[in-house]
Amino acid sequence: MRKIILLFILVVWSVASYAQKLMDVVYLKNGSIIRGIIIEQVPNQSIKIETLDKSSIIALKIDEIEKITKEENVKPVKSNAREKAPRFNGLQAGFNLEPNVMLGVTNDEEFFFSATLTGNYQINPNIALGVGSGMRTVRFDQTYVPLFFHFRANILTMKLSPFIDFNTGHAFKVEGDIDGGFMFNSTVGLAVRTGKNQIRVGPFIDFQRYARGDRYNDQYDDFYLEPFSSTLFSTGVRFGASF
């Protein structure tokens, strides 16, 4: 009987000793890593974790968290409130404002300019969806206001990452004699992480349907308008950022 009690105490002591060597590790969607002990947890809402050096207690919402693991505490960390994954390039989930400027030329060798502002929801660190508007103009005498849907995806989770995006919607005429229409543009370029933000640059292609009526004189010197539609093609460089 004494041997059984002694064995039971030994097993309990071994389990407790091993448990003391484990720590909670919380991986956040913005790339941060927090090591410590979870002291409070509200299911599907939030947690509180005390850092290993017991210097602070950090409260986190569940939608900020990528995953939670138990790991062996081999080397106690003195000051580890938030470590940064060194090569992480993603953006934190949530809403971002994204200004963009496009400079280029049309297929008629005319100057093309566009300035837009997009409101995006960052679904995960690499993919964003949103809507936007702004101004686009040809020679500054044909001006349009676009309303468009936006999609963007980073290819890699590195500080410097290729990305692809596209906007599609309708360009409404504001100034000039050419009516607007369906528009689509896409950019393939490079995104650079700068703290919590990103800057992006790359070549773009842009298509816009347009319509107008030209004046013609018939044999009786009467005139009439003959409508026609076509596609305006532009290419150039896009500059953008996320805040």
HUVENQUI-V576379 format. One line per field, one symbol per residue. psi: psi as a letter, one per 30 degrees, with the letter a starting at -180 (. if undefined). A space follows every 10 residues. Layout:
psi: ???
This chain:
psi: eeeeeeeeee eeeeeeeeef fllkjkklfg flkkkbkkfk kjkgdllkkk leggflkkkk leffkelklk lkiejkkejh ejkkkfgkgl lkkakkkjkk kkkallfghl kkkkklkkjk jjelffkkka lllbkkljgg fjkljkklkk kkkkelilej kllkllkkbk jkkeklgkka aklklkkjak kkkjbglkkk klklkkkkkl klkkkkkafg glllkjklla kkkllbkkkl lk.
